Amino acid sequence: MSSSPLAQVPPVRKVAVFGGTHGNELSGVHLVKHWQQEGATEVQRPGLVAKPFVANPRAVEKCCRYVDCDLNRAFEPVNLGKALVESAPYEVRRAQEINREFGPKGTPEAYDLIFDLHNTTANMGATLVLENSRDDFTLQMCSYIKEALAPEDCRVFLIEHPHLKYATTRSIAKHPVGVEVGPQPHGVLRADILEKMRRIVRHGLDFIEMFNAGKTFPPCTVEAYRIVDRMDYPRGKNDEITALIHPNLQDNDWQPLHPGDPIFLTMEGETIPYAGDTTVYPTFVNEAAYYEKRQAFVTTVKETLRARGLRVFQK
């Protein structure tokens, strides 16, 4: 990050709120459909246009995660650059449509910010997902949202990693922000989870409104959990899972996991300990959607991210 004491960022005028990137994560689906039906008045703010958008309508209709492949991994350049053909997987074609409407990814014409709304079966609470540790704007916004939600926790999960790549739906925006709230079973609505997600979006839009209006934000720090690795379940014959998440780990997202702590329990009652040599913080513990991705949980490390002071840059 630059040593300059003040970051001057162009105004954030075009904002989208995506629900239904995964069609069975119903808080975002329900909120976006509500905002579409009531004319999006709740998400509008002076100085910007916010567009609620159902990202994967076919999956929403079927109440499934996806139809052909995971839309939230489909925004690789190789997919976005392909010729649009009917034989391509539905989510690849949908990614191209979304990229045309809200991008193109990596260009000045792309939307300024996308909130991408997700639910998880894991006990993660309210979580903001960032892709860039050097984006002063999103760090400042996360700091504002965290303070607005206090004393309730709101973690920041940083998926920036040299080898673990995520070609997310929101990555076409200049400032991509994931909103992950749980625990909530897929295909189910919970009023408390939905309201938590709704408050996060409202606070984020309030921040954008103040920023666009010229408010200067002083330098800040944000505690974040940076992804380190993805952990698979133990597997045996025919690649079948041979052990479950240990009860001591289950529902303990974001809690410290020390070397030697139990992480899995076999059907025979044998405990399998964590073999790492440093303390980590697991999350997405036993997420239902990640069984197909061979992922029992991810490990993270705590970091303090620093954002410069922030002010809107007007040409």
Helices and strands as residue ranges (DSSP letters): E 6-9, E 14-19, H 26-37, G 41-43, E 49-54, H 57-62, G 71-73, H 77-80, H 90-102, E 113-119, E 125-130, H 136-149, E 154-158, G 169-172, E 175-182, H 191-212, E 220-231, G 237-239, E 243-245, E 262-266, E 271-273, E 281-283, G 288-290, E 297-307, E 309-312
